[in-house]
Amino acid sequence: MRRRSRFLLTVLSFGYAFLYIPLISVVFYSFNKSSLATVWGGFSMRWYGELFRNEQVLEALGLSLQIAATSATFATILGTMAGLALVRFGRFRGRTLFSGMIVSPLVMPEVITGLSLLLLFVSLQQLIGWPGQRGFSTITIAHTTFAMAYVAVVVQSRLTAMDESLEEAAMDLGCKPMRVVFDITLPLIFPAMISGWLLAFTLSLDDLVIASFVSGPGATTLPMYIFSKVKLGVTPDINALASLIILIVSVGLLLSWAAIRKRRP
Amino acid sequence: MAGTKHTDQGWRRFAVAVPYVWLLVFFLLPFVIILKISLADPVIAQPPFTPLLDDQGNLSVSLDGFKFLLTDKLYAITYFKSVMLAASATMLCLLLGFPMAYGIARSDPMTRSILLLLIVLPFWISFLLRVYAWMGLLNNYGVINNMLMWFGAIDQPIQFMYTDFAMLIGMTYSYLPFMVLPLYATLERMDLDLVDAAQDLGATRTGAFWDITWPLAKPGVIAGCLLVFIPAMGEYVIPYLLGGGESLLIGRVLFDEFFVNRDWPLASSVAIVLLLILVVPIMLLQRYQARDAEDA
């Protein structure tokens, strides 16, 4: 640090306090014995216990994890194809529209994406009778669509940064272009695909708005369940759930951070 | 050899066609449908809108939804308020995020890496839960009011919840990382010697900031502001949880118009007008991101 003025230190402390005090207060109150969420009634793990006995939470979590894993996998396949097409295939007909459509879901407000997809599903149902019921399949399609944009961007930037000489060498030695992709390009961009998958998985787990639009009566994801409860106010079991999520995310991120630092000292 | 060539061409075509068709069906087509429904009239039926072509095959287009939006005062106020609130949150994020990004970029590598991790961490924790966390703080019997009363600063709890102030805080809080990260990216690339040189040559600190740092940081400022403003404009969770009944923002109005009033054409018109307001910011952001991808 060259000159860390007192001003910068103050702003940094304030900024980080602003970011973390709400999270810390949620964790703190999750150990509250009292069922009044904001009155301190002594330490207790009671709400964690109730959380694990709450079947609605477990069911919603199960659905969310299934949707997240499925849509992240589809998004990674489609996004990788799109990234390859944009960086390695040169010009092809309709490329401008394609690259426009790839990045647009990144910047589209969620309410618009959600409404437009719901109207599509309703229209399709009238025309061809599919989807008969909205739920797992419609949420998975919606999440795949916006998450593939993120994967495509991650894969694209990895491909642009990557040296093409290995692929060219293989090509010169008589390797067929399709095998070059599977034997050389894909293994090289595999880390980017993994981080794309993780990003897609997290985005899917996190999404409330789009899922609320395209879901049907039978399917409630975890964010939808949480939202239906917190609409009515602060509740201690949601504090416990939030604390668990904060814990899992923090540990996961810290581990990956440490792993990256170890590799690149 | 001709056969090989053929399969390779086929593979390429396949790799382009699959995501292409997916996006055409699940991204572009939905917008065409929104546009179509926004031009219909609401009816009590399933689905609750008139078809574009009536029984005789005549085109029936109704601009009533858009007319209503333009003439109804409530909608004008809602759009205006959404723009103002999103713009205010963007300003607050910039005021707080710029010095934070600057401070991070000026730290030594180890501290920098930890500080960045701490910026990214909230982003991976559910958005909904981060907004929820503020409900516990801003409540009439929440942490902030309890503290203030305990210190004796106030006798009665202050009504924070269900106000515009609460929504502003919620938006600033939720979108601050979106501001800090692009700002950090440009500030980190900046050559610090330029600032030193300017100061050696007699520039004041503020002078050096406005003449050197600010112009160089501009791409990051623009990207950060757009990344905050665009999602804040369509925000649904924050007005619902922190905003209360009267403080309507356009994202929430759209949702209610669709699900509560079941007026699909009007909800579609609301979405189209929102999109029109955001077209310029969205195009700007896409252009910036394309340029940034080339630089990197």
HADDOCK unambig.tbl for C-alpha pairs under 7 A between the chains (distance, minus, plus):
assign (segid A and resid 1 and name CA) (segid B and resid 106 and name CA) 5.20 0.50 0.50
assign (segid A and resid 1 and name CA) (segid B and resid 107 and name CA) 4.55 0.50 0.50
assign (segid A and resid 1 and name CA) (segid B and resid 108 and name CA) 5.27 0.50 0.50
assign (segid A and resid 2 and name CA) (segid B and resid 106 and name CA) 6.74 0.50 0.50
assign (segid A and resid 8 and name CA) (segid B and resid 99 and name CA) 6.21 0.50 0.50
assign (segid A and resid 8 and name CA) (segid B and resid 103 and name CA) 5.73 0.50 0.50
assign (segid A and resid 11 and name CA) (segid B and resid 99 and name CA) 6.64 0.50 0.50
assign (segid A and resid 11 and name CA) (segid B and resid 100 and name CA) 6.37 0.50 0.50
assign (segid A and resid 12 and name CA) (segid B and resid 100 and name CA) 5.29 0.50 0.50
assign (segid A and resid 12 and name CA) (segid B and resid 103 and name CA) 6.89 0.50 0.50
assign (segid A and resid 15 and name CA) (segid B and resid 96 and name CA) 6.86 0.50 0.50
assign (segid A and resid 15 and name CA) (segid B and resid 100 and name CA) 6.99 0.50 0.50
assign (segid A and resid 19 and name CA) (segid B and resid 173 and name CA) 6.76 0.50 0.50
assign (segid A and resid 22 and name CA) (segid B and resid 133 and name CA) 5.32 0.50 0.50
assign (segid A and resid 22 and name CA) (segid B and resid 134 and name CA) 6.11 0.50 0.50
assign (segid A and resid 22 and name CA) (segid B and resid 137 and name CA) 6.86 0.50 0.50
assign (segid A and resid 23 and name CA) (segid B and resid 133 and name CA) 6.30 0.50 0.50
assign (segid A and resid 26 and name CA) (segid B and resid 133 and name CA) 5.98 0.50 0.50
assign (segid A and resid 38 and name CA) (segid B and resid 136 and name CA) 6.96 0.50 0.50
assign (segid A and resid 38 and name CA) (segid B and resid 141 and name CA) 6.46 0.50 0.50
assign (segid A and resid 38 and name CA) (segid B and resid 142 and name CA) 5.79 0.50 0.50
assign (segid A and resid 78 and name CA) (segid B and resid 19 and name CA) 5.39 0.50 0.50
assign (segid A and resid 81 and name CA) (segid B and resid 15 and name CA) 5.32 0.50 0.50
assign (segid A and resid 81 and name CA) (segid B and resid 16 and name CA) 6.74 0.50 0.50
assign (segid A and resid 81 and name CA) (segid B and resid 19 and name CA) 6.92 0.50 0.50
assign (segid A and resid 82 and name CA) (segid B and resid 16 and name CA) 6.46 0.50 0.50
assign (segid A and resid 82 and name CA) (segid B and resid 19 and name CA) 6.06 0.50 0.50
assign (segid A and resid 85 and name CA) (segid B and resid 15 and name CA) 6.82 0.50 0.50
assign (segid A and resid 85 and name CA) (segid B and resid 16 and name CA) 5.80 0.50 0.50
assign (segid A and resid 98 and name CA) (segid B and resid 20 and name CA) 6.48 0.50 0.50
assign (segid A and resid 101 and name CA) (segid B and resid 23 and name CA) 6.69 0.50 0.50
assign (segid A and resid 107 and name CA) (segid B and resid 282 and name CA) 6.52 0.50 0.50
assign (segid A and resid 109 and name CA) (segid B and resid 230 and name CA) 6.77 0.50 0.50
assign (segid A and resid 109 and name CA) (segid B and resid 231 and name CA) 5.32 0.50 0.50
assign (segid A and resid 109 and name CA) (segid B and resid 234 and name CA) 5.39 0.50 0.50
assign (segid A and resid 110 and name CA) (segid B and resid 234 and name CA) 6.97 0.50 0.50
assign (segid A and resid 111 and name CA) (segid B and resid 234 and name CA) 6.37 0.50 0.50
assign (segid A and resid 111 and name CA) (segid B and resid 251 and name CA) 6.26 0.50 0.50
assign (segid A and resid 112 and name CA) (segid B and resid 271 and name CA) 5.90 0.50 0.50
assign (segid A and resid 116 and name CA) (segid B and resid 30 and name CA) 4.78 0.50 0.50
assign (segid A and resid 116 and name CA) (segid B and resid 31 and name CA) 5.91 0.50 0.50
assign (segid A and resid 116 and name CA) (segid B and resid 34 and name CA) 5.81 0.50 0.50
assign (segid A and resid 117 and name CA) (segid B and resid 26 and name CA) 6.90 0.50 0.50
assign (segid A and resid 117 and name CA) (segid B and resid 30 and name CA) 5.58 0.50 0.50
assign (segid A and resid 119 and name CA) (segid B and resid 30 and name CA) 6.74 0.50 0.50
assign (segid A and resid 119 and name CA) (segid B and resid 33 and name CA) 6.76 0.50 0.50
assign (segid A and resid 119 and name CA) (segid B and resid 34 and name CA) 6.90 0.50 0.50
assign (segid A and resid 120 and name CA) (segid B and resid 30 and name CA) 5.13 0.50 0.50
assign (segid A and resid 120 and name CA) (segid B and resid 33 and name CA) 6.58 0.50 0.50
assign (segid A and resid 145 and name CA) (segid B and resid 26 and name CA) 6.82 0.50 0.50
assign (segid A and resid 157 and name CA) (segid B and resid 293 and name CA) 6.87 0.50 0.50
assign (segid A and resid 177 and name CA) (segid B and resid 8 and name CA) 6.38 0.50 0.50
assign (segid A and resid 178 and name CA) (segid B and resid 8 and name CA) 5.88 0.50 0.50
assign (segid A and resid 178 and name CA) (segid B and resid 11 and name CA) 6.85 0.50 0.50
assign (segid A and resid 206 and name CA) (segid B and resid 126 and name CA) 5.18 0.50 0.50
assign (segid A and resid 206 and name CA) (segid B and resid 127 and name CA) 6.68 0.50 0.50
assign (segid A and resid 231 and name CA) (segid B and resid 241 and name CA) 6.09 0.50 0.50
assign (segid A and resid 234 and name CA) (segid B and resid 135 and name CA) 6.69 0.50 0.50
assign (segid A and resid 234 and name CA) (segid B and resid 136 and name CA) 6.25 0.50 0.50
assign (segid A and resid 242 and name CA) (segid B and resid 129 and name CA) 6.32 0.50 0.50
assign (segid A and resid 245 and name CA) (segid B and resid 125 and name CA) 6.95 0.50 0.50
assign (segid A and resid 246 and name CA) (segid B and resid 125 and name CA) 6.15 0.50 0.50
assign (segid A and resid 249 and name CA) (segid B and resid 124 and name CA) 6.72 0.50 0.50
assign (segid A and resid 249 and name CA) (segid B and resid 125 and name CA) 6.44 0.50 0.50
assign (segid A and resid 250 and name CA) (segid B and resid 121 and name CA) 6.82 0.50 0.50
